[in-house]
Amino acid sequence: MKQDFFSKVFIMGMFEDLAFPIEEKVKKEYEQEKALRHQQKINRINALSMTREICIGLFLKKLIKKALWF
């Protein structure tokens, strides 16, 4: 039970580290294009799913560059 909890915390932390620069870029692009009706956001569910796939490549298959440049 503890292992599942800590693995989820690790994945969420890694997800936030990888998603933050992208989210900031999307916010800057929105500020430049004020004609858009709604504020733009990243798809967090999809990003979390991609983070899990990246972790498999990083830790199990030891494909660091290929896992990060997906």
TIVO-2410 file (N, C-alpha, C; in nm, 3 decimals):
# residues 70
REC num residu      c1      c2      c3 atome chaine
REC   1      M   0.082  -0.118   0.000     N      A
REC   1      M   0.000   0.000   0.000    CA      A
REC   1      M   0.087   0.127   0.000     C      A
REC   2      K   0.191   0.130   0.085     N      A
REC   2      K   0.279   0.247   0.088    CA      A
REC   2      K   0.353   0.264  -0.044     C      A
REC   3      Q   0.391   0.152  -0.104     N      A
REC   3      Q   0.466   0.158  -0.229    CA      A
REC   3      Q   0.381   0.223  -0.338     C      A
REC   4      D   0.254   0.190  -0.347     N      A
REC   4      D   0.166   0.251  -0.446    CA      A
REC   4      D   0.152   0.401  -0.422     C      A
REC   5      F   0.140   0.439  -0.296     N      A
REC   5      F   0.126   0.580  -0.263    CA      A
REC   5      F   0.250   0.658  -0.304     C      A
REC   6      F   0.367   0.608  -0.267     N      A
REC   6      F   0.490   0.679  -0.297    CA      A
REC   6      F   0.520   0.681  -0.447     C      A
REC   7      S   0.482   0.576  -0.518     N      A
REC   7      S   0.503   0.578  -0.662    CA      A
REC   7      S   0.412   0.681  -0.728     C      A
REC   8      K   0.291   0.696  -0.677     N      A
REC   8      K   0.200   0.797  -0.731    CA      A
REC   8      K   0.252   0.937  -0.703     C      A
REC   9      V   0.303   0.960  -0.583     N      A
REC   9      V   0.360   1.090  -0.549    CA      A
REC   9      V   0.480   1.120  -0.639     C      A
REC  10      F   0.564   1.021  -0.664     N      A
REC  10      F   0.680   1.039  -0.751    CA      A
REC  10      F   0.636   1.075  -0.894     C      A
REC  11      I   0.539   1.003  -0.947     N      A
REC  11      I   0.491   1.028  -1.083    CA      A
REC  11      I   0.430   1.168  -1.092     C      A
REC  12      M   0.352   1.208  -0.992     N      A
REC  12      M   0.290   1.341  -0.996    CA      A
REC  12      M   0.397   1.451  -0.989     C      A
REC  13      G   0.501   1.430  -0.909     N      A
REC  13      G   0.610   1.528  -0.901    CA      A
REC  13      G   0.685   1.538  -1.032     C      A
REC  14      M   0.712   1.425  -1.093     N      A
REC  14      M   0.782   1.424  -1.221    CA      A
REC  14      M   0.695   1.489  -1.329     C      A
REC  15      F   0.566   1.460  -1.325     N      A
REC  15      F   0.472   1.519  -1.419    CA      A
REC  15      F   0.474   1.672  -1.409     C      A
REC  16      E   0.471   1.724  -1.286     N      A
REC  16      E   0.473   1.869  -1.267    CA      A
REC  16      E   0.603   1.930  -1.319     C      A
REC  17      D   0.715   1.860  -1.295     N      A
REC  17      D   0.844   1.911  -1.344    CA      A
REC  17      D   0.849   1.917  -1.496     C      A
REC  18      L   0.792   1.818  -1.561     N      A
REC  18      L   0.795   1.814  -1.707    CA      A
REC  18      L   0.691   1.905  -1.770     C      A
REC  19      A   0.577   1.922  -1.704     N      A
REC  19      A   0.466   1.999  -1.762    CA      A
REC  19      A   0.479   2.149  -1.739     C      A
REC  20      F   0.550   2.191  -1.635     N      A
REC  20      F   0.556   2.334  -1.602    CA      A
REC  20      F   0.608   2.421  -1.715     C      A
REC  21      P   0.721   2.388  -1.780     N      A
REC  21      P   0.768   2.476  -1.890    CA      A
REC  21      P   0.669   2.484  -2.007     C      A
REC  22      I   0.603   2.374  -2.034     N      A
REC  22      I   0.505   2.373  -2.143    CA      A
REC  22      I   0.385   2.461  -2.108     C      A
REC  23      E   0.341   2.450  -1.985     N      A
REC  23      E   0.227   2.530  -1.940    CA      A
REC  23      E   0.260   2.679  -1.945     C      A
REC  24      E   0.380   2.716  -1.905     N      A
REC  24      E   0.421   2.856  -1.911    CA      A
REC  24      E   0.426   2.906  -2.055     C      A
REC  25      K   0.472   2.822  -2.146     N      A
REC  25      K   0.477   2.859  -2.288    CA      A
REC  25      K   0.336   2.882  -2.342     C      A
REC  26      V   0.242   2.796  -2.305     N      A
REC  26      V   0.103   2.811  -2.350    CA      A
REC  26      V   0.043   2.940  -2.296     C      A
REC  27      K   0.072   2.974  -2.171     N      A
REC  27      K   0.021   3.099  -2.112    CA      A
REC  27      K   0.077   3.220  -2.185     C      A
REC  28      K   0.206   3.219  -2.221     N      A
REC  28      K   0.266   3.331  -2.293    CA      A
REC  28      K   0.204   3.346  -2.432     C      A
REC  29      E   0.180   3.235  -2.499     N      A
REC  29      E   0.117   3.240  -2.631    CA      A
REC  29      E  -0.024   3.296  -2.621     C      A
REC  30      Y  -0.096   3.261  -2.514     N      A
REC  30      Y  -0.232   3.314  -2.494    CA      A
REC  30      Y  -0.228   3.464  -2.472     C      A
REC  31      E  -0.130   3.511  -2.396     N      A
REC  31      E  -0.118   3.655  -2.371    CA      A
REC  31      E  -0.093   3.732  -2.500     C      A
REC  32      Q  -0.022   3.672  -2.594     N      A
REC  32      Q   0.007   3.739  -2.720    CA      A
REC  32      Q  -0.115   3.740  -2.812     C      A
REC  33      E  -0.202   3.642  -2.800     N      A
REC  33      E  -0.320   3.632  -2.885    CA      A
REC  33      E  -0.445   3.654  -2.801     C      A
REC  34      K  -0.472   3.778  -2.766     N      A
REC  34      K  -0.587   3.809  -2.681    CA      A
REC  34      K  -0.721   3.786  -2.753     C      A
REC  35      A  -0.719   3.762  -2.883     N      A
REC  35      A  -0.843   3.742  -2.958    CA      A
REC  35      A  -0.909   3.608  -2.924     C      A
REC  36      L  -0.835   3.517  -2.860     N      A
REC  36      L  -0.894   3.389  -2.824    CA      A
REC  36      L  -1.000   3.409  -2.717     C      A
REC  37      R  -1.107   3.334  -2.727     N      A
REC  37      R  -1.219   3.352  -2.636    CA      A
REC  37      R  -1.191   3.295  -2.497     C      A
REC  38      H  -1.129   3.178  -2.491     N      A
REC  38      H  -1.103   3.112  -2.363    CA      A
REC  38      H  -0.953   3.095  -2.341     C      A
REC  39      Q  -0.915   3.097  -2.215     N      A
REC  39      Q  -0.774   3.077  -2.181    CA      A
REC  39      Q  -0.734   2.934  -2.216     C      A
REC  40      Q  -0.615   2.920  -2.270     N      A
REC  40      Q  -0.566   2.790  -2.313    CA      A
REC  40      Q  -0.496   2.717  -2.198     C      A
REC  41      K  -0.512   2.585  -2.192     N      A
REC  41      K  -0.449   2.502  -2.090    CA      A
REC  41      K  -0.394   2.377  -2.156     C      A
REC  42      I  -0.300   2.313  -2.087     N      A
REC  42      I  -0.252   2.184  -2.136    CA      A
REC  42      I  -0.350   2.076  -2.088     C      A
REC  43      N  -0.350   1.965  -2.158     N      A
REC  43      N  -0.433   1.853  -2.119    CA      A
REC  43      N  -0.356   1.773  -2.013     C      A
REC  44      R  -0.394   1.789  -1.888     N      A
REC  44      R  -0.320   1.728  -1.777    CA      A
REC  44      R  -0.333   1.576  -1.775     C      A
REC  45      I  -0.447   1.523  -1.814     N      A
REC  45      I  -0.465   1.378  -1.815    CA      A
REC  45      I  -0.372   1.315  -1.918     C      A
REC  46      N  -0.366   1.374  -2.036     N      A
REC  46      N  -0.277   1.323  -2.140    CA      A
REC  46      N  -0.130   1.338  -2.099     C      A
REC  47      A  -0.097   1.451  -2.037     N      A
REC  47      A   0.041   1.473  -1.993    CA      A
REC  47      A   0.082   1.373  -1.884     C      A
REC  48      L  -0.010   1.341  -1.793     N      A
REC  48      L   0.020   1.242  -1.689    CA      A
REC  48      L   0.041   1.104  -1.751     C      A
REC  49      S  -0.039   1.070  -1.850     N      A
REC  49      S  -0.024   0.943  -1.920    CA      A
REC  49      S   0.112   0.936  -1.991     C      A
REC  50      M   0.151   1.044  -2.054     N      A
REC  50      M   0.280   1.047  -2.123    CA      A
REC  50      M   0.395   1.038  -2.023     C      A
REC  51      T   0.377   1.096  -1.904     N      A
REC  51      T   0.481   1.088  -1.801    CA      A
REC  51      T   0.503   0.944  -1.760     C      A
REC  52      R   0.397   0.868  -1.746     N      A
REC  52      R   0.411   0.727  -1.711    CA      A
REC  52      R   0.487   0.650  -1.818     C      A
REC  53      E   0.457   0.679  -1.943     N      A
REC  53      E   0.528   0.613  -2.053    CA      A
REC  53      E   0.676   0.652  -2.055     C      A
REC  54      I   0.704   0.778  -2.026     N      A
REC  54      I   0.843   0.824  -2.021    CA      A
REC  54      I   0.918   0.752  -1.911     C      A
REC  55      C   0.854   0.734  -1.795     N      A
REC  55      C   0.920   0.666  -1.682    CA      A
REC  55      C   0.956   0.523  -1.718     C      A
REC  56      I   0.874   0.456  -1.794     N      A
REC  56      I   0.905   0.319  -1.835    CA      A
REC  56      I   1.032   0.318  -1.918     C      A
REC  57      G   1.041   0.410  -2.013     N      A
REC  57      G   1.162   0.419  -2.095    CA      A
REC  57      G   1.285   0.458  -2.016     C      A
REC  58      L   1.266   0.547  -1.918     N      A
REC  58      L   1.379   0.594  -1.839    CA      A
REC  58      L   1.435   0.486  -1.748     C      A
REC  59      F   1.349   0.422  -1.672     N      A
REC  59      F   1.396   0.335  -1.565    CA      A
REC  59      F   1.407   0.187  -1.603     C      A
REC  60      L   1.318   0.139  -1.685     N      A
REC  60      L   1.323  -0.003  -1.718    CA      A
REC  60      L   1.408  -0.032  -1.841     C      A
REC  61      K   1.395   0.049  -1.944     N      A
REC  61      K   1.465   0.022  -2.069    CA      A
REC  61      K   1.595   0.101  -2.083     C      A
REC  62      K   1.620   0.195  -1.991     N      A
REC  62      K   1.741   0.277  -1.990    CA      A
REC  62      K   1.763   0.353  -2.122     C      A
REC  63      L   1.653   0.400  -2.180     N      A
REC  63      L   1.657   0.479  -2.303    CA      A
REC  63      L   1.631   0.626  -2.267     C      A
REC  64      I   1.730   0.692  -2.212     N      A
REC  64      I   1.708   0.825  -2.155    CA      A
REC  64      I   1.675   0.929  -2.262     C      A
REC  65      K   1.760   0.944  -2.363     N      A
REC  65      K   1.734   1.046  -2.465    CA      A
REC  65      K   1.608   1.015  -2.545     C      A
REC  66      K   1.588   0.890  -2.580     N      A
REC  66      K   1.470   0.853  -2.658    CA      A
REC  66      K   1.343   0.871  -2.577     C      A
REC  67      A   1.347   0.843  -2.449     N      A
REC  67      A   1.228   0.857  -2.364    CA      A
REC  67      A   1.189   1.003  -2.346     C      A
REC  68      L   1.288   1.091  -2.335     N      A
REC  68      L   1.257   1.232  -2.313    CA      A
REC  68      L   1.221   1.307  -2.441     C      A
REC  69      W   1.267   1.260  -2.554     N      A
REC  69      W   1.235   1.328  -2.681    CA      A
REC  69      W   1.134   1.251  -2.761     C      A
REC  70      F   1.058   1.171  -2.709     N      A
REC  70      F   0.937   1.097  -2.745    CA      A
REC  70      F   0.891   1.127  -2.883     C      A
***
